[in-house]
Amino acid sequence: MQKDVRFLSKYPFLKEGKEYIERKNLNLETIAESPVYGSAIKVAAERILNGVQGKTEYSLMSNLGDARYEIYLLSFPLVKIFLNLAEVSENLKRRYGESEGVLFETSVKKENENIRTEILKEILNFSFQKDKYSVYFADYLSYIKNLTGEKYEKFELINRRLNNGFVEVNEGELITIARNIVERKYTETLNLSNINLPDAIVEKAKLVKEELQKIEGEISPKIKFNIRATNLEMPPSIAHIIQKIEGNEKVNHNERFVLATFLTNKGMPVEEIKKIFARSSNYDEKKTSYYINYLAKRKYTCPSYSTLKSLGIWISSEEEKFKNPLAYRKKEK
C-alpha cells in the first residue's frame, strides 16, 4: 500500500511518517524558520490545548493545499517536545492522549479491511486465522496495562479465552487495544538533552504551559471541604494526607491506601473521593476510579494506627489510644 502524506498525517506514529520527514530534511530549525512549515508549531500547540479539553479539531489550513498534511504530520514530534517543555501533568497527558485516541479510532474504522489490518499490524503483534484474532499472552498483558476500570474488565486475562498461549479477541477489541497503545505513543516525551531548540518553539512551549495551568485549574474538581473543616471533622493523620495533596506534595501508595479506605468506609461517594485525589500532580482518573471502586466493593477497612506507624505515616499523639482512624471519628462523636 502506497502511504501518501495525507494518509500519514492521520497516522503520524507509523514508521513511514518518520521516514517521510527525514526524506524532506525538515529539522527543527528549518520548520521554525519556514513561513509554511512553521505553522506546525501552532498546530502542535492546538492539538494539546484542544485535546486536554476533549476537543479533537485543530486548524484546517485548507488554503495551503496538500502542504497542510505535511504540517499535520510535523506537528506529531512537536507535540512530544511541548509535552516535555511545558511539564504537562500526567492527568492532562492522559486527557490529551485520549483525544488523539478518538481520532485514531474514528479514522481506522473508516479504512477498508486490508488497510485497517496493515495499520493495526504496525501498532501491535497479532495473528489472524479463520476470522479470529489472537495475541500472544505476554504481549497482550503489556498492551492492556492502561485499560483499567469497569469499562475494560472484559480485557482482564482472567476473563479471556486462552488458546495455546494466545488470547483470542475480536476486531473491535483489537482496535480498542491499538487505541490504548496509540494514546501512549502520542504522550511519550522526547529526550531533549542534546537538542538545540529554536526560540520559536521554546517561546510557544511557555505559552502552552501557561494555558495548560489555566485549563487544569478549571477542569480539576475542587475538594468540597477546606482544611480547617477537615482538621475538625477528620483524624489528624487523615487531614495531614489531604493537606499534602492540597500542597502538591508527594503522597505515596500507602498514604493513598489509608485515605481511600478511610473515605470509602465513611460512605463518601467514589466521585467525591476522586475529587480529592484529583488535586495530585500525577492524578490518573482511570486508575484512581478502578482503585477506589475495587477497595469499596471488597470492603477493605482502614489500617490500624500501629500499621500506619510501621509504614512511616504520621499520626498525632491523640490518635494513639484508638484502634484506627475510623474509631477515632466514632469516639470523637
Secondary structure, DSSP 8 states (H G I E B T S, - for coil): ----HHHHHHSTTSHHHHHHHHHTT--HHHHHH-TTTTHHHHHHHHHHHHHTTT-------GGGTTHHHHHHHHHHHHHHHHHHHTT--HHHHHHHHHHHHHHHHHHHHHS-HHHHHHHHHHHS--EEETTEEEEEHHHHHHHTTT--SGGGGGGSGGGS-EETTEEEE-HHHHHHHHHHHHHHHHH-----TT----HHHHHHHHHHHHHHHHHHHHHS---SS-HHHHHHHS-HHHHHHHHHHHTT----HHHHHHHHHHHHHTT--HHHHHHHHTTSTT--HHHHHHHHHHHHHTT-----HHHHHHTT----GGGTTSSSHHHHHHHH-
